[in-house]
Amino acid sequence: MFFNANNLYKKMSTVTVDLSLSAEEGTMTAIVGPSGSGKTTVLRMIAGLEKSDSKDESSPFSITIGGTDVTKLPVSRRQIGMVFQNGALFNHLSVEDNVAYGPVCHGVKRSEARRAAQELLDKMNLKGFGKRSVETLSGGEAQRVSLARTLAIKPKIVLFDEPLSAVDAPLRKKLGEEIRAIQKSEKFTGIFVTHDINEAKTISDSIVLIKNGRILWQGPSKDFDESLMKLF
């Protein structure tokens, strides 16, 4: 497997996360579960934003990407990108400079980073948006910019924390289809958290159902049966 997250374990007041995940290179995995099931905590542990608790010495926590163990690496060196629910864009920067921000921080010349940003924005159906203020963007446009900013640093894994939850239903479906098309085009490996099973089926190659921090079912999206929803 290209990506492995072994023995993710986090004991909290309302739920204890206790699971392992894996993904093939260039695929999208959807993690589906009700609110409070531990979905976002799983993403945060993978990204390094939250530490995994120690369960027992015989089952150590580890994260490997492309055969490289990144368990002890800081967030900035894991080559993991994250798309948040609210986009988390910098309001004081233009759309173009938001996308170019990561590469510039990694030493890329500003002119080169801006050229690359424009190419990504074109792919996101945001041609001509580069000089605009992010405060003028709609919710859907802001999430496209957020994805472009994430892809600009060329991550090996992209984590999506319910990025479409604040978008109305018709646009949500359209953006989900766009994200899937971009994922296939750019061939990045993605993990997409959602509570919407229809969204999960549209956007993913495989589905992982979780409840109370544990996996109830996992398998190819095409094999998902609606009767499995009774597990919730």
Backbone bond lengths (Angstrom), bond angles and torsions (degrees), N, CA, C in turn:
res aa  C-N    CA-C-N  psi(-1)  N-CA   C-N-CA  omega(-1)  CA-C   N-CA-C  phi
1 M - - - 1.461 - - 1.525 110.85 -
2 F 1.328 115.59 143.44 1.466 120.33 179.20 1.520 111.20 -71.22
3 F 1.339 116.12 -39.13 1.467 121.11 -177.87 1.518 110.13 -124.97
4 N 1.335 115.69 132.61 1.458 120.70 176.81 1.525 109.91 -137.35
5 A 1.308 116.60 127.97 1.466 122.49 172.63 1.519 106.10 -119.65
6 N 1.319 115.62 102.80 1.459 120.99 -173.45 1.524 112.46 -99.14
7 N 1.320 114.98 132.43 1.467 121.98 173.12 1.532 113.19 56.87
8 L 1.322 115.24 52.42 1.464 120.31 171.90 1.523 107.44 -70.38
9 Y 1.308 116.24 121.04 1.465 119.26 -174.92 1.522 109.26 -141.83
10 K 1.319 115.62 122.71 1.461 121.21 179.50 1.516 109.03 -145.67
11 K 1.329 116.07 117.93 1.452 121.22 -179.96 1.515 109.48 -96.47
12 M 1.329 116.33 117.39 1.454 121.83 179.97 1.529 109.43 -121.19
13 S 1.319 116.66 175.63 1.465 120.08 -175.80 1.525 112.52 -67.31
14 T 1.335 117.01 -31.63 1.461 120.20 -174.69 1.528 113.76 -106.23
15 V 1.326 117.47 -21.35 1.464 120.51 -176.76 1.530 109.36 -156.93
16 T 1.321 115.49 151.48 1.469 120.86 174.05 1.519 108.41 -117.01
17 V 1.333 116.52 117.24 1.461 121.49 176.82 1.526 108.29 -80.74
18 D 1.326 116.42 128.35 1.460 121.21 -179.18 1.529 108.05 -151.27
19 L 1.338 116.00 90.84 1.466 119.78 -175.72 1.523 111.51 -161.13
20 S 1.329 115.88 170.15 1.459 123.39 174.11 1.523 108.06 -131.01
21 L 1.333 115.94 148.54 1.469 121.81 -179.46 1.522 110.01 -131.97
22 S 1.328 115.81 153.67 1.467 120.54 172.94 1.521 108.44 -148.86
23 A 1.333 115.63 158.67 1.470 119.89 -179.07 1.519 110.02 -153.03
24 E 1.322 115.20 142.60 1.466 120.98 174.47 1.525 109.56 -76.62
25 E 1.313 116.22 153.22 1.463 120.94 179.80 1.531 110.75 -63.25
26 G 1.337 115.25 137.30 1.454 120.82 176.44 1.513 115.33 76.88
27 T 1.340 117.09 14.98 1.459 120.55 179.53 1.521 110.83 -112.22
28 M 1.322 115.74 163.98 1.462 122.22 175.60 1.526 108.36 -115.18
29 T 1.325 114.93 125.41 1.459 121.58 177.14 1.518 109.34 -110.32
30 A 1.328 117.29 129.66 1.461 121.38 177.51 1.521 109.69 -102.44
31 I 1.329 115.49 128.74 1.462 120.90 173.12 1.519 106.84 -101.55
32 V 1.319 116.32 117.62 1.459 121.94 -174.85 1.526 109.76 -116.45
33 G 1.312 116.07 135.92 1.458 119.78 177.69 1.510 110.40 -176.68
34 P 1.323 117.23 162.17 1.464 121.35 179.44 1.522 111.33 -69.77
35 S 1.309 116.71 166.71 1.462 121.10 176.32 1.531 109.33 -58.38
36 G 1.331 115.65 137.72 1.454 120.30 178.75 1.514 114.83 84.50
37 S 1.347 116.85 7.79 1.466 119.53 -177.89 1.523 113.23 -85.56
38 G 1.356 116.58 -7.38 1.461 120.34 177.78 1.515 115.03 101.69
39 K 1.336 117.69 10.62 1.462 121.25 -175.68 1.530 112.30 -59.99
40 T 1.325 116.52 -52.15 1.464 120.49 -178.31 1.521 111.31 -66.11
41 T 1.317 117.57 -35.34 1.464 120.91 177.68 1.523 110.71 -61.98
42 V 1.317 116.80 -38.32 1.469 120.99 176.30 1.530 110.30 -59.47
43 L 1.339 116.90 -47.46 1.462 120.85 179.59 1.519 111.12 -61.32
44 R 1.316 116.95 -43.48 1.461 121.05 -177.34 1.531 111.88 -65.60
45 M 1.313 117.31 -34.09 1.464 119.61 176.10 1.526 111.16 -70.55
46 I 1.333 116.75 -39.34 1.463 120.19 177.29 1.533 110.65 -62.21
47 A 1.335 115.80 -42.83 1.466 120.93 -177.85 1.523 112.88 -72.23
48 G 1.332 116.89 -20.60 1.457 120.15 -176.38 1.503 113.09 92.76
49 L 1.333 116.85 9.20 1.464 121.16 178.91 1.529 111.40 -81.02
50 E 1.318 115.68 -16.00 1.454 121.05 178.98 1.528 108.34 -142.88
51 K 1.312 116.83 137.37 1.460 121.19 -178.41 1.519 110.97 -81.41
52 S 1.335 114.86 143.95 1.450 119.62 172.53 1.524 108.39 -79.98
53 D 1.324 116.40 137.67 1.459 119.71 174.90 1.523 109.97 -72.17
54 S 1.314 115.74 162.61 1.460 120.80 177.79 1.521 109.06 -86.60
55 K 1.328 116.72 121.51 1.462 121.03 178.32 1.527 109.98 -89.19
56 D 1.333 115.84 -62.60 1.463 121.38 172.66 1.524 108.33 -160.48
57 E 1.309 117.06 157.25 1.456 121.87 -173.45 1.521 113.06 -66.61
58 S 1.313 117.65 -22.69 1.460 120.65 -179.50 1.528 112.64 -78.35
59 S 1.343 116.48 -12.37 1.465 120.76 -179.52 1.526 109.66 -130.77
60 P 1.333 117.31 69.60 1.468 120.00 -175.87 1.525 113.01 -68.98
61 F 1.319 115.20 146.99 1.460 122.87 175.43 1.524 109.44 -73.45
62 S 1.336 117.77 136.18 1.463 120.59 176.52 1.521 111.04 -156.06
63 I 1.329 115.09 149.65 1.468 122.53 175.61 1.524 107.23 -126.95
64 T 1.321 117.70 122.93 1.459 121.29 175.00 1.521 109.72 -124.84
65 I 1.333 115.64 138.88 1.463 122.31 178.71 1.517 108.18 -130.47
66 G 1.312 116.85 118.69 1.455 120.44 -179.54 1.516 113.05 58.47
67 G 1.324 116.06 33.86 1.455 120.65 179.13 1.515 114.68 84.92
68 T 1.340 117.58 -3.50 1.465 121.92 179.91 1.523 110.01 -100.34
69 D 1.326 116.26 129.11 1.459 121.18 178.24 1.525 108.48 -81.14
70 V 1.348 116.32 116.48 1.469 120.64 -178.42 1.530 111.52 -110.83
71 T 1.331 116.41 11.40 1.459 121.71 -173.62 1.525 113.23 -51.67
72 K 1.325 116.20 -43.52 1.461 120.25 -174.26 1.527 113.33 -98.99
73 L 1.324 116.64 4.50 1.458 119.64 -179.88 1.529 110.48 -79.89
74 P 1.337 117.56 147.74 1.469 119.80 175.58 1.520 110.32 -68.83
75 V 1.311 115.61 164.26 1.468 121.72 -177.53 1.524 111.61 -51.15
76 S 1.317 117.51 -44.52 1.468 122.20 -173.69 1.518 113.88 -66.65
77 R 1.332 117.42 -16.04 1.465 120.12 -176.41 1.526 113.88 -110.90
78 R 1.308 117.10 5.33 1.461 119.87 -177.86 1.521 113.54 -83.56
79 Q 1.336 117.76 -10.90 1.464 123.00 -176.58 1.534 110.87 56.80
80 I 1.327 113.41 43.37 1.454 121.25 176.72 1.525 108.73 -118.57
81 G 1.319 116.57 131.08 1.458 121.37 176.54 1.515 109.65 -106.12
82 M 1.330 116.53 154.56 1.464 119.62 -178.38 1.529 110.38 -138.06
83 V 1.314 115.88 132.18 1.457 122.90 176.35 1.524 107.13 -109.00
84 F 1.329 116.57 117.56 1.458 121.69 -173.44 1.528 112.11 -91.65
85 Q 1.335 115.35 169.60 1.462 121.00 179.64 1.519 112.36 -59.44
86 N 1.328 116.92 -41.34 1.470 120.48 -174.15 1.525 113.55 -98.75
87 G 1.326 117.42 7.87 1.465 120.54 179.39 1.508 113.67 82.77
88 A 1.340 117.81 -37.71 1.475 123.19 176.97 1.526 112.67 52.27
89 L 1.343 116.01 43.78 1.466 120.30 178.81 1.520 110.50 -83.50
90 F 1.333 115.94 158.55 1.458 121.83 177.90 1.526 109.06 -87.69
91 N 1.321 117.36 112.33 1.467 121.43 -174.96 1.523 113.48 -66.62
92 H 1.343 117.33 -23.58 1.461 120.12 -177.32 1.532 112.37 -85.40
93 L 1.345 116.74 -3.59 1.465 120.40 179.76 1.529 110.00 -111.84
94 S 1.326 115.75 152.61 1.460 120.43 175.25 1.534 109.42 -70.04
95 V 1.318 116.36 169.84 1.464 121.18 176.38 1.521 110.22 -56.18
96 E 1.316 116.02 -49.28 1.469 121.71 -179.28 1.521 111.79 -58.49
97 D 1.314 117.58 -44.95 1.464 120.86 -177.88 1.521 112.12 -72.83
98 N 1.338 117.61 -26.87 1.460 119.81 172.43 1.527 110.43 -62.03
99 V 1.322 116.11 -45.35 1.461 120.99 -178.27 1.522 110.84 -69.96
100 A 1.324 117.08 -36.37 1.468 121.63 -177.91 1.529 112.91 -79.31
101 Y 1.316 117.25 -12.65 1.469 121.95 -172.42 1.528 113.04 -55.62
102 G 1.332 116.86 -50.08 1.461 120.69 -177.12 1.516 113.05 -60.76
103 P 1.343 118.30 -52.75 1.460 119.81 178.82 1.541 113.07 -58.31
104 V 1.337 117.04 -39.30 1.470 119.83 178.41 1.534 110.23 -62.15
105 C 1.316 116.39 -41.67 1.473 120.58 178.02 1.518 111.70 -63.53
106 H 1.346 116.50 -25.37 1.458 120.98 178.76 1.525 112.67 -93.29
107 G 1.326 116.65 11.30 1.455 120.55 173.16 1.513 117.00 97.47
108 V 1.334 117.83 3.63 1.466 120.60 178.03 1.528 108.91 -75.88
109 K 1.337 117.12 139.19 1.458 120.71 178.06 1.527 110.12 -58.45
110 R 1.332 115.90 140.73 1.455 120.09 -176.16 1.533 112.20 -56.90
111 S 1.332 116.97 -39.73 1.467 120.24 -178.99 1.527 110.89 -64.46
112 E 1.335 116.73 -40.24 1.459 120.70 178.98 1.524 110.64 -68.96
113 A 1.329 115.99 -41.04 1.463 120.68 179.95 1.524 110.56 -63.15
114 R 1.322 117.08 -38.16 1.468 120.38 179.60 1.517 111.59 -69.46
115 R 1.330 117.20 -37.29 1.466 120.06 176.90 1.535 110.17 -62.93
116 A 1.324 115.01 -44.88 1.463 119.55 179.14 1.524 110.64 -64.65
117 A 1.340 116.08 -36.31 1.462 120.86 178.42 1.524 110.56 -62.16
118 Q 1.325 116.79 -42.67 1.458 120.43 179.54 1.527 110.96 -62.68
119 E 1.326 117.35 -39.24 1.464 120.85 178.66 1.526 110.85 -63.29
120 L 1.329 115.97 -42.71 1.461 119.69 178.61 1.525 111.72 -66.06
121 L 1.331 116.22 -41.37 1.463 119.86 179.61 1.529 110.79 -62.52
122 D 1.318 116.41 -37.13 1.467 119.87 176.94 1.529 110.35 -61.16
123 K 1.332 116.28 -41.62 1.466 120.77 179.87 1.524 111.43 -66.31
124 M 1.328 116.39 -26.82 1.465 121.31 -179.28 1.527 112.21 -89.13
125 N 1.331 117.06 12.85 1.476 121.68 -176.57 1.518 111.71 60.96
126 L 1.342 115.87 37.30 1.463 121.58 179.74 1.533 110.60 -123.90
127 K 1.300 116.07 35.22 1.461 120.69 178.40 1.524 109.55 -60.95
128 G 1.333 116.74 130.19 1.455 121.56 179.46 1.518 114.29 87.73
129 F 1.327 117.90 1.79 1.468 121.53 -178.10 1.527 113.01 -90.25
130 G 1.327 117.35 -8.02 1.459 121.36 -169.90 1.515 116.30 -51.85
131 K 1.326 118.17 -41.48 1.467 121.10 -174.99 1.528 113.31 -89.69
132 R 1.318 116.22 -1.57 1.462 118.95 -177.56 1.523 112.00 -74.76
133 S 1.317 115.37 154.73 1.460 121.10 173.01 1.528 108.38 -77.08
134 V 1.313 117.21 140.97 1.468 119.43 179.54 1.532 111.23 -66.45
135 E 1.338 116.70 -19.63 1.456 120.13 179.86 1.531 112.23 -70.85
136 T 1.343 117.53 -12.72 1.468 121.37 178.95 1.527 112.11 -92.89
137 L 1.335 117.64 -2.61 1.452 121.13 -173.57 1.526 112.26 -83.22
138 S 1.320 115.53 148.29 1.459 120.53 171.28 1.526 107.89 -76.43
139 G 1.331 116.47 171.68 1.457 119.99 179.71 1.519 112.56 -60.15
140 G 1.325 116.31 -42.30 1.460 120.15 179.23 1.514 112.50 -66.70
141 E 1.333 116.57 -41.38 1.467 120.43 178.23 1.525 111.12 -63.80
142 A 1.329 115.74 -40.51 1.467 119.75 179.98 1.528 110.91 -62.59
143 Q 1.329 117.65 -37.67 1.456 119.50 179.87 1.523 111.45 -71.83
144 R 1.326 117.78 -32.19 1.468 120.02 174.60 1.527 110.09 -64.48
145 V 1.340 116.41 -42.28 1.466 120.49 178.41 1.529 109.99 -64.51
146 S 1.312 116.65 -40.61 1.458 120.99 178.80 1.523 111.20 -60.57
147 L 1.332 117.23 -42.23 1.462 120.40 177.75 1.527 110.78 -66.49
148 A 1.340 116.74 -41.74 1.463 120.02 177.99 1.527 110.85 -60.54
149 R 1.328 117.10 -41.77 1.468 120.99 178.83 1.528 110.84 -63.31
150 T 1.316 115.83 -38.26 1.464 120.07 178.81 1.523 111.13 -66.92
151 L 1.334 117.42 -45.26 1.458 121.16 -178.25 1.519 112.54 -69.92
152 A 1.329 117.08 -21.23 1.464 120.94 -177.77 1.525 112.44 -62.54
153 I 1.330 117.36 -26.47 1.472 119.77 -179.70 1.524 111.82 -89.95
154 K 1.332 116.40 5.09 1.461 123.14 177.10 1.536 112.07 54.86
155 P 1.322 116.92 58.14 1.463 120.21 -179.38 1.527 111.53 -72.41
156 K 1.314 116.37 154.82 1.464 120.83 174.84 1.522 110.67 -82.60
157 I 1.336 116.08 -28.10 1.462 122.12 178.72 1.533 108.16 -133.32
158 V 1.334 116.58 137.78 1.465 120.65 174.36 1.530 107.90 -116.80
159 L 1.334 116.09 125.92 1.457 122.61 179.19 1.526 109.18 -104.79
160 F 1.325 117.06 130.43 1.465 122.70 -179.10 1.525 108.78 -114.67
161 D 1.333 116.63 117.20 1.463 120.52 -179.83 1.527 110.04 -101.01
162 E 1.321 116.73 84.13 1.470 123.36 -178.77 1.534 112.19 43.35
163 P 1.320 117.86 55.98 1.470 120.45 -174.57 1.520 114.94 -68.04
164 L 1.328 117.62 -15.11 1.472 120.14 -176.77 1.521 112.56 -106.93
165 S 1.322 117.78 8.24 1.464 120.90 -173.51 1.527 113.44 -65.09
166 A 1.335 117.33 -25.51 1.466 119.82 -177.35 1.530 112.81 -97.43
167 V 1.333 116.69 6.45 1.464 121.70 -177.02 1.526 109.25 -101.38
168 D 1.345 117.51 143.27 1.461 119.48 -178.97 1.524 110.87 -66.86
169 A 1.326 115.78 158.83 1.463 122.72 -168.64 1.535 115.39 -53.78
170 P 1.353 120.42 -50.81 1.466 119.40 -178.37 1.536 112.47 -61.47
171 L 1.339 116.43 -43.46 1.458 120.00 179.81 1.521 110.61 -70.07
172 R 1.312 116.25 -33.95 1.463 121.09 179.04 1.525 110.68 -58.78
173 K 1.334 116.26 -45.66 1.463 120.53 179.06 1.520 110.79 -62.77
174 K 1.326 116.90 -43.39 1.460 121.16 -179.22 1.530 110.85 -64.14
175 L 1.334 116.91 -44.68 1.464 120.17 -179.83 1.523 111.46 -66.28
176 G 1.332 115.84 -36.72 1.457 119.19 176.69 1.522 111.16 -60.07
177 E 1.320 116.12 -43.30 1.465 121.07 178.38 1.527 110.91 -65.53
178 E 1.340 116.86 -37.21 1.463 120.53 178.45 1.530 111.18 -66.65
179 I 1.333 116.16 -43.54 1.466 119.73 179.11 1.519 110.08 -61.19
180 R 1.318 116.09 -41.35 1.463 119.93 178.39 1.520 111.25 -62.81
181 A 1.324 117.22 -43.22 1.459 121.19 179.29 1.524 111.12 -63.28
182 I 1.330 116.80 -41.17 1.464 121.45 178.99 1.528 110.24 -66.75
183 Q 1.331 116.19 -40.88 1.460 120.16 178.92 1.528 111.07 -60.55
184 K 1.312 116.53 -42.71 1.466 120.44 178.66 1.519 110.92 -67.07
185 S 1.338 116.16 -40.20 1.459 121.08 -179.10 1.530 112.02 -67.10
186 E 1.331 116.22 -46.61 1.463 121.10 -176.98 1.531 112.29 -84.50
187 K 1.337 115.89 -13.19 1.470 122.42 175.75 1.532 113.48 59.82
188 F 1.325 117.32 32.81 1.460 118.60 175.34 1.530 109.81 -86.05
189 T 1.319 116.08 159.09 1.458 122.27 177.20 1.519 108.22 -92.25
190 G 1.310 117.63 127.55 1.457 120.34 -174.71 1.519 113.33 -127.29
191 I 1.330 115.46 150.66 1.463 122.94 172.17 1.518 106.39 -127.04
192 F 1.323 116.43 119.11 1.457 123.08 -169.18 1.525 109.93 -118.38
193 V 1.315 116.87 115.77 1.459 122.15 179.39 1.526 110.13 -91.39
194 T 1.326 116.61 132.55 1.459 121.40 178.38 1.529 109.55 -156.59
195 H 1.329 116.47 159.31 1.462 120.29 172.38 1.527 110.45 -105.42
196 D 1.349 115.47 2.01 1.467 122.18 -175.90 1.526 109.57 -103.27
197 I 1.326 117.98 109.69 1.456 121.07 -176.23 1.523 112.50 -66.16
198 N 1.333 117.60 -33.97 1.466 119.77 178.12 1.520 110.85 -65.55
199 E 1.321 116.09 -40.06 1.463 120.42 175.82 1.524 109.94 -62.46
200 A 1.320 116.68 -42.86 1.465 121.10 179.78 1.524 111.17 -60.19
201 K 1.319 117.13 -43.03 1.467 120.87 -178.77 1.519 111.42 -66.89
202 T 1.338 116.33 -34.90 1.463 120.90 -179.38 1.519 111.89 -70.31
203 I 1.326 115.77 -37.41 1.457 119.80 -166.45 1.524 114.78 -99.50
204 S 1.341 117.93 -10.67 1.470 118.57 -168.07 1.524 115.30 -122.40
205 D 1.323 114.15 162.28 1.468 122.27 170.51 1.521 110.26 -90.34
206 S 1.343 115.73 -33.16 1.460 119.96 -179.61 1.524 109.84 -139.76
207 I 1.323 115.03 155.20 1.461 121.88 -177.06 1.522 109.93 -124.82
208 V 1.337 115.13 138.38 1.456 122.00 174.13 1.526 107.17 -121.68
209 L 1.324 117.16 115.29 1.464 121.37 176.82 1.527 108.81 -91.22
210 I 1.330 116.52 127.88 1.460 118.54 177.02 1.529 110.94 -127.78
211 K 1.290 114.36 151.08 1.462 121.71 175.78 1.522 107.97 -150.57
212 N 1.318 115.78 135.61 1.466 120.69 -178.61 1.529 111.92 52.89
213 G 1.338 115.07 37.27 1.455 120.27 174.46 1.508 116.23 78.55
214 R 1.344 117.87 7.02 1.450 120.94 -178.15 1.526 111.45 -128.55
215 I 1.312 116.30 152.99 1.457 121.48 -178.59 1.531 109.96 -79.69
216 L 1.349 115.25 126.80 1.456 121.49 176.85 1.526 111.69 -94.90
217 W 1.340 115.15 -34.90 1.473 120.67 -179.30 1.515 108.13 -159.91
218 Q 1.332 116.16 147.11 1.458 120.40 171.57 1.516 109.24 -150.22
219 G 1.331 115.28 146.92 1.449 120.02 -179.67 1.513 110.84 169.98
220 P 1.332 117.25 -178.72 1.462 121.15 178.69 1.526 111.42 -60.33
221 S 1.324 116.50 143.13 1.473 120.70 -179.66 1.523 111.81 -57.37
222 K 1.334 115.96 -35.31 1.461 120.07 -178.24 1.526 112.55 -66.68
223 D 1.348 116.54 -19.91 1.457 120.40 -179.15 1.528 112.68 -93.91
224 F 1.334 115.66 -1.15 1.466 118.22 -177.95 1.516 110.34 -69.81
225 D 1.311 115.85 131.14 1.463 122.10 178.69 1.527 108.86 -112.99
226 E 1.331 116.72 134.93 1.459 120.73 -177.56 1.535 112.64 -56.11
227 S 1.340 116.41 -26.07 1.463 119.33 179.75 1.528 111.92 -63.27
228 L 1.338 116.41 -19.49 1.466 120.64 179.27 1.529 111.21 -66.98
229 M 1.339 116.63 -20.47 1.456 119.53 -179.18 1.527 112.13 -65.27
230 K 1.335 116.50 -18.18 1.466 118.23 177.75 1.531 111.43 -67.58
231 L 1.340 116.06 -15.00 1.462 119.94 177.06 1.524 111.65 -64.95
232 F 1.354 115.45 -21.60 1.461 119.84 177.91 1.525 110.94 -78.03
